[in-house]
Every structure is written in structure tokens, then in C-alpha cells.
């Protein structure tokens, strides 16, 4: 099952996927004095921030809200990252969601978790899951597309560099991590969801039709 295009929350945008109800819908924006308006679940997020105006976006579907400071979402945490693909294996989705939860506080930590998610994905693709490099090479030998190889390599390399000080400082480019979330979902879509959907369609064919597939005329 291919996921519909995810529209990430963006400061001032008229519509995006709500991080609470996950519906693509419009939002109503207003300025807010959070010291008086915010509940205890938000208070801890704003104590260390400069006393400037905050923006409050209300979802017109579920009526829940997102909170923005200097054009960055501060509540809910991880709200700008996409949800895991519906066909993502549970153990992989656990790391994906953990990465979503810390991406604002630690982009490098989120990148490392996404690399771990890729490693955990490998056994679901028929590989050993012990060495990402070896598994990717095995998939290439089996006919892996260039697009998915590039996606795998990007998540692998950036996730690996993020745990080695001095190699990559994602605090300077947190948008890089946002791309990694989309790439992991792309890999799941191409390697798990699409083959599953094709097989489901194939299984619906009358038995005589699958037997004829692959035969040339006259055989």
C-alpha cells in the first residue's frame, strides 16, 4: 500500500498533516501568550525559551494544537517528521518513532536511530541484518534499483557519521534528518509495500491466468 504524499507541518502554512490526528487539513493560526494559555505538558518546553511571541496553530479537524517558537515547532515533539509507513515492520517502526520523538532535541541521535532502523529492516528483506554494507551489496546483486540503493546508502552513511564526533554536525543542518525519514519510508514502500500489493493482485487472478503468465504465444 503506497502512502499518500506527506505534507509536513510548516510555520504559517494553511494546511498540512496534523501531528495529532494525522489528517491533511487546514489550520487556524494565532499568536499566544503561553505562560497563561499553555498547560503543564507544555510549560517545561517554554521555560528556557526567549520571552517572545509564540504561534498557536489549531487543527480544523481534531481541534488539537501545535505550538511554534521562532518558526520552529516545539509541541508536539517530533511533529514535523512523517509517520512510519503503514507496512513498516513493528521492530523497525519502534526505532523510527523513537527518532521522531527526539529529532528536535537531537538530530544526530535521530539519524543514528534511523540507521539502526535500516539495519533492522534488512532481515525483512531476506538479508542477514549483521552488516548493512554486506546486505546492501547482496540486494544490489539481486537487482536492487539504483534509486533504492542510493536511499539505503544515504541513511546508512549519514546515520553512521552522526555517531562519530567531528564527521557530521547535524545541528547545523537538521533538515538533513527530515529527508532521512522520507527515505526510510520510500525504502519500505518500494521493497515491502509494492511487492505485497502486486502479489495481492496476482492472487486474485483466476488460477488459469497465473499459469499463462510468462508463457509466449504459441507455447
PyMOL commands that place a pseudoatom at each C-alpha (Angstrom):
pseudoatom trace, name=CA, resn=UNK, resi=1, chain=A, elem=C, hetatm=0, pos=[0.000, 0.000, 0.000]
pseudoatom trace, name=CA, resn=UNK, resi=2, chain=A, elem=C, hetatm=0, pos=[1.559, 3.278, -1.116]
pseudoatom trace, name=CA, resn=UNK, resi=3, chain=A, elem=C, hetatm=0, pos=[1.242, 6.067, 1.408]
pseudoatom trace, name=CA, resn=UNK, resi=4, chain=A, elem=C, hetatm=0, pos=[-0.253, 9.378, 0.231]
pseudoatom trace, name=CA, resn=UNK, resi=5, chain=A, elem=C, hetatm=0, pos=[2.178, 12.267, -0.011]
pseudoatom trace, name=CA, resn=UNK, resi=6, chain=A, elem=C, hetatm=0, pos=[3.007, 13.566, 3.446]
pseudoatom trace, name=CA, resn=UNK, resi=7, chain=A, elem=C, hetatm=0, pos=[2.730, 17.330, 3.908]
pseudoatom trace, name=CA, resn=UNK, resi=8, chain=A, elem=C, hetatm=0, pos=[4.978, 18.244, 6.819]
pseudoatom trace, name=CA, resn=UNK, resi=9, chain=A, elem=C, hetatm=0, pos=[3.855, 20.947, 9.260]
pseudoatom trace, name=CA, resn=UNK, resi=10, chain=A, elem=C, hetatm=0, pos=[5.337, 24.297, 8.332]
pseudoatom trace, name=CA, resn=UNK, resi=11, chain=A, elem=C, hetatm=0, pos=[5.106, 27.589, 10.190]
pseudoatom trace, name=CA, resn=UNK, resi=12, chain=A, elem=C, hetatm=0, pos=[2.290, 29.686, 8.755]
pseudoatom trace, name=CA, resn=UNK, resi=13, chain=A, elem=C, hetatm=0, pos=[1.146, 27.048, 6.262]
pseudoatom trace, name=CA, resn=UNK, resi=14, chain=A, elem=C, hetatm=0, pos=[-2.576, 26.953, 5.557]
pseudoatom trace, name=CA, resn=UNK, resi=15, chain=A, elem=C, hetatm=0, pos=[-2.726, 23.153, 5.541]
pseudoatom trace, name=CA, resn=UNK, resi=16, chain=A, elem=C, hetatm=0, pos=[-0.522, 20.205, 6.484]
pseudoatom trace, name=CA, resn=UNK, resi=17, chain=A, elem=C, hetatm=0, pos=[-0.771, 16.780, 8.113]
pseudoatom trace, name=CA, resn=UNK, resi=18, chain=A, elem=C, hetatm=0, pos=[-1.784, 17.313, 11.720]
pseudoatom trace, name=CA, resn=UNK, resi=19, chain=A, elem=C, hetatm=0, pos=[0.697, 15.557, 14.053]
pseudoatom trace, name=CA, resn=UNK, resi=20, chain=A, elem=C, hetatm=0, pos=[-2.193, 14.609, 16.353]
pseudoatom trace, name=CA, resn=UNK, resi=21, chain=A, elem=C, hetatm=0, pos=[-4.938, 13.218, 14.092]
pseudoatom trace, name=CA, resn=UNK, resi=22, chain=A, elem=C, hetatm=0, pos=[-2.631, 12.671, 11.064]
pseudoatom trace, name=CA, resn=UNK, resi=23, chain=A, elem=C, hetatm=0, pos=[-5.205, 14.187, 8.700]
pseudoatom trace, name=CA, resn=UNK, resi=24, chain=A, elem=C, hetatm=0, pos=[-4.203, 16.559, 5.908]
pseudoatom trace, name=CA, resn=UNK, resi=25, chain=A, elem=C, hetatm=0, pos=[-6.319, 19.580, 6.750]
pseudoatom trace, name=CA, resn=UNK, resi=26, chain=A, elem=C, hetatm=0, pos=[-6.334, 23.332, 7.266]
pseudoatom trace, name=CA, resn=UNK, resi=27, chain=A, elem=C, hetatm=0, pos=[-5.107, 25.024, 10.430]
pseudoatom trace, name=CA, resn=UNK, resi=28, chain=A, elem=C, hetatm=0, pos=[-6.044, 28.281, 12.096]
pseudoatom trace, name=CA, resn=UNK, resi=29, chain=A, elem=C, hetatm=0, pos=[-3.089, 30.390, 13.272]
pseudoatom trace, name=CA, resn=UNK, resi=30, chain=A, elem=C, hetatm=0, pos=[-2.947, 32.887, 16.121]
pseudoatom trace, name=CA, resn=UNK, resi=31, chain=A, elem=C, hetatm=0, pos=[-0.425, 34.437, 18.490]
pseudoatom trace, name=CA, resn=UNK, resi=32, chain=A, elem=C, hetatm=0, pos=[-0.454, 33.139, 22.051]
pseudoatom trace, name=CA, resn=UNK, resi=33, chain=A, elem=C, hetatm=0, pos=[0.838, 34.034, 25.477]
pseudoatom trace, name=CA, resn=UNK, resi=34, chain=A, elem=C, hetatm=0, pos=[1.815, 30.527, 26.500]
pseudoatom trace, name=CA, resn=UNK, resi=35, chain=A, elem=C, hetatm=0, pos=[2.674, 31.473, 30.056]
pseudoatom trace, name=CA, resn=UNK, resi=36, chain=A, elem=C, hetatm=0, pos=[-1.055, 31.839, 30.631]
pseudoatom trace, name=CA, resn=UNK, resi=37, chain=A, elem=C, hetatm=0, pos=[-2.506, 29.569, 27.996]
pseudoatom trace, name=CA, resn=UNK, resi=38, chain=A, elem=C, hetatm=0, pos=[-0.276, 26.505, 27.999]
pseudoatom trace, name=CA, resn=UNK, resi=39, chain=A, elem=C, hetatm=0, pos=[-0.928, 23.540, 30.229]
pseudoatom trace, name=CA, resn=UNK, resi=40, chain=A, elem=C, hetatm=0, pos=[1.619, 21.646, 32.310]
pseudoatom trace, name=CA, resn=UNK, resi=41, chain=A, elem=C, hetatm=0, pos=[2.501, 19.421, 29.330]
pseudoatom trace, name=CA, resn=UNK, resi=42, chain=A, elem=C, hetatm=0, pos=[3.917, 22.462, 27.541]
pseudoatom trace, name=CA, resn=UNK, resi=43, chain=A, elem=C, hetatm=0, pos=[5.270, 24.515, 30.430]
pseudoatom trace, name=CA, resn=UNK, resi=44, chain=A, elem=C, hetatm=0, pos=[8.545, 22.591, 30.594]
pseudoatom trace, name=CA, resn=UNK, resi=45, chain=A, elem=C, hetatm=0, pos=[9.171, 23.306, 26.915]
pseudoatom trace, name=CA, resn=UNK, resi=46, chain=A, elem=C, hetatm=0, pos=[8.972, 27.093, 27.193]
pseudoatom trace, name=CA, resn=UNK, resi=47, chain=A, elem=C, hetatm=0, pos=[10.847, 27.865, 30.406]
pseudoatom trace, name=CA, resn=UNK, resi=48, chain=A, elem=C, hetatm=0, pos=[14.226, 28.085, 28.629]
pseudoatom trace, name=CA, resn=UNK, resi=49, chain=A, elem=C, hetatm=0, pos=[12.974, 29.983, 25.569]
pseudoatom trace, name=CA, resn=UNK, resi=50, chain=A, elem=C, hetatm=0, pos=[13.192, 33.718, 24.991]
pseudoatom trace, name=CA, resn=UNK, resi=51, chain=A, elem=C, hetatm=0, pos=[10.036, 35.604, 26.067]
pseudoatom trace, name=CA, resn=UNK, resi=52, chain=A, elem=C, hetatm=0, pos=[8.886, 36.291, 22.524]
pseudoatom trace, name=CA, resn=UNK, resi=53, chain=A, elem=C, hetatm=0, pos=[5.554, 35.709, 20.877]
pseudoatom trace, name=CA, resn=UNK, resi=54, chain=A, elem=C, hetatm=0, pos=[4.557, 32.125, 20.228]
pseudoatom trace, name=CA, resn=UNK, resi=55, chain=A, elem=C, hetatm=0, pos=[2.336, 30.919, 17.419]
pseudoatom trace, name=CA, resn=UNK, resi=56, chain=A, elem=C, hetatm=0, pos=[-0.512, 28.541, 18.059]
pseudoatom trace, name=CA, resn=UNK, resi=57, chain=A, elem=C, hetatm=0, pos=[-1.990, 26.505, 15.163]
pseudoatom trace, name=CA, resn=UNK, resi=58, chain=A, elem=C, hetatm=0, pos=[-5.327, 24.811, 15.724]
pseudoatom trace, name=CA, resn=UNK, resi=59, chain=A, elem=C, hetatm=0, pos=[-6.227, 21.803, 13.589]
pseudoatom trace, name=CA, resn=UNK, resi=60, chain=A, elem=C, hetatm=0, pos=[-9.615, 22.340, 11.973]
pseudoatom trace, name=CA, resn=UNK, resi=61, chain=A, elem=C, hetatm=0, pos=[-10.270, 18.591, 12.050]
pseudoatom trace, name=CA, resn=UNK, resi=62, chain=A, elem=C, hetatm=0, pos=[-9.412, 17.461, 15.585]
pseudoatom trace, name=CA, resn=UNK, resi=63, chain=A, elem=C, hetatm=0, pos=[-9.133, 20.901, 17.243]
pseudoatom trace, name=CA, resn=UNK, resi=64, chain=A, elem=C, hetatm=0, pos=[-5.800, 19.970, 18.834]
pseudoatom trace, name=CA, resn=UNK, resi=65, chain=A, elem=C, hetatm=0, pos=[-2.892, 22.377, 18.519]
pseudoatom trace, name=CA, resn=UNK, resi=66, chain=A, elem=C, hetatm=0, pos=[0.745, 22.777, 17.613]
pseudoatom trace, name=CA, resn=UNK, resi=67, chain=A, elem=C, hetatm=0, pos=[2.995, 25.411, 19.195]
pseudoatom trace, name=CA, resn=UNK, resi=68, chain=A, elem=C, hetatm=0, pos=[5.731, 27.289, 17.345]
pseudoatom trace, name=CA, resn=UNK, resi=69, chain=A, elem=C, hetatm=0, pos=[8.656, 29.423, 18.537]
pseudoatom trace, name=CA, resn=UNK, resi=70, chain=A, elem=C, hetatm=0, pos=[10.853, 31.321, 16.068]
pseudoatom trace, name=CA, resn=UNK, resi=71, chain=A, elem=C, hetatm=0, pos=[9.205, 29.360, 13.234]
pseudoatom trace, name=CA, resn=UNK, resi=72, chain=A, elem=C, hetatm=0, pos=[10.139, 26.003, 14.798]
pseudoatom trace, name=CA, resn=UNK, resi=73, chain=A, elem=C, hetatm=0, pos=[7.541, 23.599, 16.182]
pseudoatom trace, name=CA, resn=UNK, resi=74, chain=A, elem=C, hetatm=0, pos=[8.158, 22.972, 19.879]
pseudoatom trace, name=CA, resn=UNK, resi=75, chain=A, elem=C, hetatm=0, pos=[4.973, 20.986, 20.576]
pseudoatom trace, name=CA, resn=UNK, resi=76, chain=A, elem=C, hetatm=0, pos=[4.363, 18.183, 19.937]
pseudoatom trace, name=CA, resn=UNK, resi=77, chain=A, elem=C, hetatm=0, pos=[7.931, 16.930, 19.767]
pseudoatom trace, name=CA, resn=UNK, resi=78, chain=A, elem=C, hetatm=0, pos=[8.694, 15.152, 16.529]
pseudoatom trace, name=CA, resn=UNK, resi=79, chain=A, elem=C, hetatm=0, pos=[5.577, 16.547, 14.929]
pseudoatom trace, name=CA, resn=UNK, resi=80, chain=A, elem=C, hetatm=0, pos=[7.271, 17.632, 11.712]
pseudoatom trace, name=CA, resn=UNK, resi=81, chain=A, elem=C, hetatm=0, pos=[8.615, 14.155, 10.940]
pseudoatom trace, name=CA, resn=UNK, resi=82, chain=A, elem=C, hetatm=0, pos=[6.386, 11.836, 8.882]
pseudoatom trace, name=CA, resn=UNK, resi=83, chain=A, elem=C, hetatm=0, pos=[4.688, 8.825, 10.394]
pseudoatom trace, name=CA, resn=UNK, resi=84, chain=A, elem=C, hetatm=0, pos=[6.167, 5.405, 9.660]
pseudoatom trace, name=CA, resn=UNK, resi=85, chain=A, elem=C, hetatm=0, pos=[4.861, 3.685, 6.543]
pseudoatom trace, name=CA, resn=UNK, resi=86, chain=A, elem=C, hetatm=0, pos=[1.842, 1.502, 7.308]
pseudoatom trace, name=CA, resn=UNK, resi=87, chain=A, elem=C, hetatm=0, pos=[3.778, -1.541, 6.026]
pseudoatom trace, name=CA, resn=UNK, resi=88, chain=A, elem=C, hetatm=0, pos=[6.880, -0.848, 8.125]
pseudoatom trace, name=CA, resn=UNK, resi=89, chain=A, elem=C, hetatm=0, pos=[7.699, -3.860, 10.347]
pseudoatom trace, name=CA, resn=UNK, resi=90, chain=A, elem=C, hetatm=0, pos=[6.975, -3.230, 14.024]
pseudoatom trace, name=CA, resn=UNK, resi=91, chain=A, elem=C, hetatm=0, pos=[10.574, -3.510, 15.231]
pseudoatom trace, name=CA, resn=UNK, resi=92, chain=A, elem=C, hetatm=0, pos=[11.696, -1.038, 12.573]
pseudoatom trace, name=CA, resn=UNK, resi=93, chain=A, elem=C, hetatm=0, pos=[8.812, 1.323, 13.338]
pseudoatom trace, name=CA, resn=UNK, resi=94, chain=A, elem=C, hetatm=0, pos=[9.829, 1.378, 17.016]
pseudoatom trace, name=CA, resn=UNK, resi=95, chain=A, elem=C, hetatm=0, pos=[13.186, 2.945, 16.131]
pseudoatom trace, name=CA, resn=UNK, resi=96, chain=A, elem=C, hetatm=0, pos=[11.567, 5.200, 13.539]
pseudoatom trace, name=CA, resn=UNK, resi=97, chain=A, elem=C, hetatm=0, pos=[9.111, 6.555, 16.118]
pseudoatom trace, name=CA, resn=UNK, resi=98, chain=A, elem=C, hetatm=0, pos=[11.836, 6.950, 18.723]
pseudoatom trace, name=CA, resn=UNK, resi=99, chain=A, elem=C, hetatm=0, pos=[13.759, 9.022, 16.174]
pseudoatom trace, name=CA, resn=UNK, resi=100, chain=A, elem=C, hetatm=0, pos=[10.641, 11.146, 15.619]
pseudoatom trace, name=CA, resn=UNK, resi=101, chain=A, elem=C, hetatm=0, pos=[10.421, 11.765, 19.348]
pseudoatom trace, name=CA, resn=UNK, resi=102, chain=A, elem=C, hetatm=0, pos=[13.941, 13.165, 19.685]
pseudoatom trace, name=CA, resn=UNK, resi=103, chain=A, elem=C, hetatm=0, pos=[14.550, 14.797, 16.302]
pseudoatom trace, name=CA, resn=UNK, resi=104, chain=A, elem=C, hetatm=0, pos=[14.096, 18.356, 17.618]
pseudoatom trace, name=CA, resn=UNK, resi=105, chain=A, elem=C, hetatm=0, pos=[16.332, 17.811, 20.642]
pseudoatom trace, name=CA, resn=UNK, resi=106, chain=A, elem=C, hetatm=0, pos=[18.950, 15.619, 18.982]
pseudoatom trace, name=CA, resn=UNK, resi=107, chain=A, elem=C, hetatm=0, pos=[19.050, 15.450, 15.172]
pseudoatom trace, name=CA, resn=UNK, resi=108, chain=A, elem=C, hetatm=0, pos=[22.235, 13.368, 15.400]
pseudoatom trace, name=CA, resn=UNK, resi=109, chain=A, elem=C, hetatm=0, pos=[20.558, 10.885, 17.713]
pseudoatom trace, name=CA, resn=UNK, resi=110, chain=A, elem=C, hetatm=0, pos=[17.592, 10.658, 15.361]
pseudoatom trace, name=CA, resn=UNK, resi=111, chain=A, elem=C, hetatm=0, pos=[19.904, 9.973, 12.409]
pseudoatom trace, name=CA, resn=UNK, resi=112, chain=A, elem=C, hetatm=0, pos=[21.651, 7.188, 14.338]
pseudoatom trace, name=CA, resn=UNK, resi=113, chain=A, elem=C, hetatm=0, pos=[18.287, 5.612, 15.174]
pseudoatom trace, name=CA, resn=UNK, resi=114, chain=A, elem=C, hetatm=0, pos=[17.232, 5.722, 11.539]
pseudoatom trace, name=CA, resn=UNK, resi=115, chain=A, elem=C, hetatm=0, pos=[20.439, 3.934, 10.594]
pseudoatom trace, name=CA, resn=UNK, resi=116, chain=A, elem=C, hetatm=0, pos=[19.557, 1.285, 13.194]
pseudoatom trace, name=CA, resn=UNK, resi=117, chain=A, elem=C, hetatm=0, pos=[16.074, 1.079, 11.673]
pseudoatom trace, name=CA, resn=UNK, resi=118, chain=A, elem=C, hetatm=0, pos=[17.641, 0.316, 8.271]
pseudoatom trace, name=CA, resn=UNK, resi=119, chain=A, elem=C, hetatm=0, pos=[19.786, -2.418, 9.809]
pseudoatom trace, name=CA, resn=UNK, resi=120, chain=A, elem=C, hetatm=0, pos=[16.700, -3.963, 11.445]
pseudoatom trace, name=CA, resn=UNK, resi=121, chain=A, elem=C, hetatm=0, pos=[14.866, -3.760, 8.126]
pseudoatom trace, name=CA, resn=UNK, resi=122, chain=A, elem=C, hetatm=0, pos=[17.392, -5.979, 6.357]
pseudoatom trace, name=CA, resn=UNK, resi=123, chain=A, elem=C, hetatm=0, pos=[16.153, -9.352, 7.691]
pseudoatom trace, name=CA, resn=UNK, resi=124, chain=A, elem=C, hetatm=0, pos=[12.670, -8.402, 6.484]
pseudoatom trace, name=CA, resn=UNK, resi=125, chain=A, elem=C, hetatm=0, pos=[14.202, -8.067, 3.013]
pseudoatom trace, name=CA, resn=UNK, resi=126, chain=A, elem=C, hetatm=0, pos=[15.769, -11.525, 3.178]
pseudoatom trace, name=CA, resn=UNK, resi=127, chain=A, elem=C, hetatm=0, pos=[19.232, -10.409, 4.308]
pseudoatom trace, name=CA, resn=UNK, resi=128, chain=A, elem=C, hetatm=0, pos=[21.293, -11.276, 7.404]
pseudoatom trace, name=CA, resn=UNK, resi=129, chain=A, elem=C, hetatm=0, pos=[20.983, -7.962, 9.221]
pseudoatom trace, name=CA, resn=UNK, resi=130, chain=A, elem=C, hetatm=0, pos=[24.516, -8.152, 10.634]
pseudoatom trace, name=CA, resn=UNK, resi=131, chain=A, elem=C, hetatm=0, pos=[26.326, -5.794, 8.245]
pseudoatom trace, name=CA, resn=UNK, resi=132, chain=A, elem=C, hetatm=0, pos=[24.479, -3.081, 6.342]
pseudoatom trace, name=CA, resn=UNK, resi=133, chain=A, elem=C, hetatm=0, pos=[27.240, -2.859, 3.737]
pseudoatom trace, name=CA, resn=UNK, resi=134, chain=A, elem=C, hetatm=0, pos=[27.127, -6.590, 3.042]
pseudoatom trace, name=CA, resn=UNK, resi=135, chain=A, elem=C, hetatm=0, pos=[23.338, -6.636, 2.958]
pseudoatom trace, name=CA, resn=UNK, resi=136, chain=A, elem=C, hetatm=0, pos=[23.110, -3.722, 0.527]
pseudoatom trace, name=CA, resn=UNK, resi=137, chain=A, elem=C, hetatm=0, pos=[25.674, -5.376, -1.751]
pseudoatom trace, name=CA, resn=UNK, resi=138, chain=A, elem=C, hetatm=0, pos=[23.635, -8.587, -1.648]
pseudoatom trace, name=CA, resn=UNK, resi=139, chain=A, elem=C, hetatm=0, pos=[20.483, -6.674, -2.575]
pseudoatom trace, name=CA, resn=UNK, resi=140, chain=A, elem=C, hetatm=0, pos=[22.336, -4.996, -5.452]
pseudoatom trace, name=CA, resn=UNK, resi=141, chain=A, elem=C, hetatm=0, pos=[23.376, -8.402, -6.782]
pseudoatom trace, name=CA, resn=UNK, resi=142, chain=A, elem=C, hetatm=0, pos=[19.717, -9.426, -6.640]
pseudoatom trace, name=CA, resn=UNK, resi=143, chain=A, elem=C, hetatm=0, pos=[18.747, -6.472, -8.838]
pseudoatom trace, name=CA, resn=UNK, resi=144, chain=A, elem=C, hetatm=0, pos=[18.135, -3.651, -6.361]
pseudoatom trace, name=CA, resn=UNK, resi=145, chain=A, elem=C, hetatm=0, pos=[17.196, -0.446, -8.181]
pseudoatom trace, name=CA, resn=UNK, resi=146, chain=A, elem=C, hetatm=0, pos=[19.648, 2.451, -8.233]
pseudoatom trace, name=CA, resn=UNK, resi=147, chain=A, elem=C, hetatm=0, pos=[17.091, 4.697, -6.515]
pseudoatom trace, name=CA, resn=UNK, resi=148, chain=A, elem=C, hetatm=0, pos=[16.662, 2.412, -3.519]
pseudoatom trace, name=CA, resn=UNK, resi=149, chain=A, elem=C, hetatm=0, pos=[20.395, 1.725, -3.300]
pseudoatom trace, name=CA, resn=UNK, resi=150, chain=A, elem=C, hetatm=0, pos=[21.016, 5.471, -3.082]
pseudoatom trace, name=CA, resn=UNK, resi=151, chain=A, elem=C, hetatm=0, pos=[18.336, 5.829, -0.407]
pseudoatom trace, name=CA, resn=UNK, resi=152, chain=A, elem=C, hetatm=0, pos=[19.821, 2.985, 1.637]
pseudoatom trace, name=CA, resn=UNK, resi=153, chain=A, elem=C, hetatm=0, pos=[23.340, 4.380, 1.304]
pseudoatom trace, name=CA, resn=UNK, resi=154, chain=A, elem=C, hetatm=0, pos=[22.228, 7.873, 2.320]
pseudoatom trace, name=CA, resn=UNK, resi=155, chain=A, elem=C, hetatm=0, pos=[20.566, 6.697, 5.540]
pseudoatom trace, name=CA, resn=UNK, resi=156, chain=A, elem=C, hetatm=0, pos=[23.452, 4.334, 6.268]
pseudoatom trace, name=CA, resn=UNK, resi=157, chain=A, elem=C, hetatm=0, pos=[26.218, 6.902, 5.759]
pseudoatom trace, name=CA, resn=UNK, resi=158, chain=A, elem=C, hetatm=0, pos=[24.572, 9.860, 7.490]
pseudoatom trace, name=CA, resn=UNK, resi=159, chain=A, elem=C, hetatm=0, pos=[23.366, 7.719, 10.379]
pseudoatom trace, name=CA, resn=UNK, resi=160, chain=A, elem=C, hetatm=0, pos=[26.836, 6.277, 10.840]
pseudoatom trace, name=CA, resn=UNK, resi=161, chain=A, elem=C, hetatm=0, pos=[28.636, 9.619, 10.651]
pseudoatom trace, name=CA, resn=UNK, resi=162, chain=A, elem=C, hetatm=0, pos=[26.269, 11.128, 13.197]
pseudoatom trace, name=CA, resn=UNK, resi=163, chain=A, elem=C, hetatm=0, pos=[27.725, 8.938, 15.955]
pseudoatom trace, name=CA, resn=UNK, resi=164, chain=A, elem=C, hetatm=0, pos=[31.314, 9.957, 15.241]
pseudoatom trace, name=CA, resn=UNK, resi=165, chain=A, elem=C, hetatm=0, pos=[32.153, 13.443, 16.589]
pseudoatom trace, name=CA, resn=UNK, resi=166, chain=A, elem=C, hetatm=0, pos=[33.610, 15.796, 14.003]
pseudoatom trace, name=CA, resn=UNK, resi=167, chain=A, elem=C, hetatm=0, pos=[32.403, 13.869, 10.958]
pseudoatom trace, name=CA, resn=UNK, resi=168, chain=A, elem=C, hetatm=0, pos=[28.935, 15.401, 10.657]
pseudoatom trace, name=CA, resn=UNK, resi=169, chain=A, elem=C, hetatm=0, pos=[27.220, 18.020, 12.808]
pseudoatom trace, name=CA, resn=UNK, resi=170, chain=A, elem=C, hetatm=0, pos=[23.524, 17.733, 12.062]
pseudoatom trace, name=CA, resn=UNK, resi=171, chain=A, elem=C, hetatm=0, pos=[22.756, 20.533, 14.480]
pseudoatom trace, name=CA, resn=UNK, resi=172, chain=A, elem=C, hetatm=0, pos=[23.767, 22.870, 11.659]
pseudoatom trace, name=CA, resn=UNK, resi=173, chain=A, elem=C, hetatm=0, pos=[21.522, 21.123, 9.118]
pseudoatom trace, name=CA, resn=UNK, resi=174, chain=A, elem=C, hetatm=0, pos=[18.598, 19.461, 10.920]
pseudoatom trace, name=CA, resn=UNK, resi=175, chain=A, elem=C, hetatm=0, pos=[16.670, 19.444, 7.625]
pseudoatom trace, name=CA, resn=UNK, resi=176, chain=A, elem=C, hetatm=0, pos=[19.015, 16.633, 6.541]
pseudoatom trace, name=CA, resn=UNK, resi=177, chain=A, elem=C, hetatm=0, pos=[17.422, 14.355, 9.123]
pseudoatom trace, name=CA, resn=UNK, resi=178, chain=A, elem=C, hetatm=0, pos=[13.947, 15.252, 7.839]
pseudoatom trace, name=CA, resn=UNK, resi=179, chain=A, elem=C, hetatm=0, pos=[14.987, 13.831, 4.471]
pseudoatom trace, name=CA, resn=UNK, resi=180, chain=A, elem=C, hetatm=0, pos=[16.149, 10.587, 6.111]
pseudoatom trace, name=CA, resn=UNK, resi=181, chain=A, elem=C, hetatm=0, pos=[12.651, 9.916, 7.492]
pseudoatom trace, name=CA, resn=UNK, resi=182, chain=A, elem=C, hetatm=0, pos=[11.218, 10.203, 3.977]
pseudoatom trace, name=CA, resn=UNK, resi=183, chain=A, elem=C, hetatm=0, pos=[13.934, 7.935, 2.574]
pseudoatom trace, name=CA, resn=UNK, resi=184, chain=A, elem=C, hetatm=0, pos=[13.233, 5.182, 5.104]
pseudoatom trace, name=CA, resn=UNK, resi=185, chain=A, elem=C, hetatm=0, pos=[9.542, 5.329, 4.196]
pseudoatom trace, name=CA, resn=UNK, resi=186, chain=A, elem=C, hetatm=0, pos=[10.477, 5.239, 0.496]
pseudoatom trace, name=CA, resn=UNK, resi=187, chain=A, elem=C, hetatm=0, pos=[12.543, 2.093, 1.038]
pseudoatom trace, name=CA, resn=UNK, resi=188, chain=A, elem=C, hetatm=0, pos=[9.685, 0.376, 2.857]
pseudoatom trace, name=CA, resn=UNK, resi=189, chain=A, elem=C, hetatm=0, pos=[7.243, 1.431, 0.150]
pseudoatom trace, name=CA, resn=UNK, resi=190, chain=A, elem=C, hetatm=0, pos=[9.369, 0.087, -2.693]
pseudoatom trace, name=CA, resn=UNK, resi=191, chain=A, elem=C, hetatm=0, pos=[10.747, -3.038, -1.033]
pseudoatom trace, name=CA, resn=UNK, resi=192, chain=A, elem=C, hetatm=0, pos=[7.757, -4.212, 1.032]
pseudoatom trace, name=CA, resn=UNK, resi=193, chain=A, elem=C, hetatm=0, pos=[4.519, -2.388, 0.222]
pseudoatom trace, name=CA, resn=UNK, resi=194, chain=A, elem=C, hetatm=0, pos=[4.645, -2.500, -3.586]
pseudoatom trace, name=CA, resn=UNK, resi=195, chain=A, elem=C, hetatm=0, pos=[5.617, -6.190, -3.882]
pseudoatom trace, name=CA, resn=UNK, resi=196, chain=A, elem=C, hetatm=0, pos=[2.891, -7.005, -1.344]
pseudoatom trace, name=CA, resn=UNK, resi=197, chain=A, elem=C, hetatm=0, pos=[0.290, -5.071, -3.338]
pseudoatom trace, name=CA, resn=UNK, resi=198, chain=A, elem=C, hetatm=0, pos=[1.359, -6.732, -6.609]
pseudoatom trace, name=CA, resn=UNK, resi=199, chain=A, elem=C, hetatm=0, pos=[1.169, -10.189, -5.028]
pseudoatom trace, name=CA, resn=UNK, resi=200, chain=A, elem=C, hetatm=0, pos=[-2.313, -9.422, -3.681]
pseudoatom trace, name=CA, resn=UNK, resi=201, chain=A, elem=C, hetatm=0, pos=[-3.487, -8.508, -7.173]
pseudoatom trace, name=CA, resn=UNK, resi=202, chain=A, elem=C, hetatm=0, pos=[-1.813, -11.579, -8.659]
pseudoatom trace, name=CA, resn=UNK, resi=203, chain=A, elem=C, hetatm=0, pos=[-3.516, -13.830, -6.098]
pseudoatom trace, name=CA, resn=UNK, resi=204, chain=A, elem=C, hetatm=0, pos=[-6.912, -12.502, -7.171]
pseudoatom trace, name=CA, resn=UNK, resi=205, chain=A, elem=C, hetatm=0, pos=[-6.440, -13.730, -10.744]
pseudoatom trace, name=CA, resn=UNK, resi=206, chain=A, elem=C, hetatm=0, pos=[-8.258, -16.905, -11.838]
pseudoatom trace, name=CA, resn=UNK, resi=207, chain=A, elem=C, hetatm=0, pos=[-5.968, -19.889, -11.488]
pseudoatom trace, name=CA, resn=UNK, resi=208, chain=A, elem=C, hetatm=0, pos=[-5.695, -20.369, -15.252]
pseudoatom trace, name=CA, resn=UNK, resi=209, chain=A, elem=C, hetatm=0, pos=[-4.368, -16.840, -15.720]
pseudoatom trace, name=CA, resn=UNK, resi=210, chain=A, elem=C, hetatm=0, pos=[-1.292, -17.099, -13.453]
pseudoatom trace, name=CA, resn=UNK, resi=211, chain=A, elem=C, hetatm=0, pos=[-0.354, -20.337, -15.185]
pseudoatom trace, name=CA, resn=UNK, resi=212, chain=A, elem=C, hetatm=0, pos=[-0.318, -18.492, -18.519]
pseudoatom trace, name=CA, resn=UNK, resi=213, chain=A, elem=C, hetatm=0, pos=[1.765, -15.557, -17.296]
pseudoatom trace, name=CA, resn=UNK, resi=214, chain=A, elem=C, hetatm=0, pos=[5.322, -15.738, -18.591]
pseudoatom trace, name=CA, resn=UNK, resi=215, chain=A, elem=C, hetatm=0, pos=[4.453, -18.030, -21.498]
pseudoatom trace, name=CA, resn=UNK, resi=216, chain=A, elem=C, hetatm=0, pos=[4.946, -16.706, -25.005]
pseudoatom trace, name=CA, resn=UNK, resi=217, chain=A, elem=C, hetatm=0, pos=[2.189, -17.051, -27.568]
pseudoatom trace, name=CA, resn=UNK, resi=218, chain=A, elem=C, hetatm=0, pos=[2.238, -20.456, -29.222]
pseudoatom trace, name=CA, resn=UNK, resi=219, chain=A, elem=C, hetatm=0, pos=[3.766, -22.319, -26.292]
for i in range(1, 219): cmd.bond("trace and resi %d" % i, "trace and resi %d" % (i + 1))
show_as sticks, trace
zoom trace
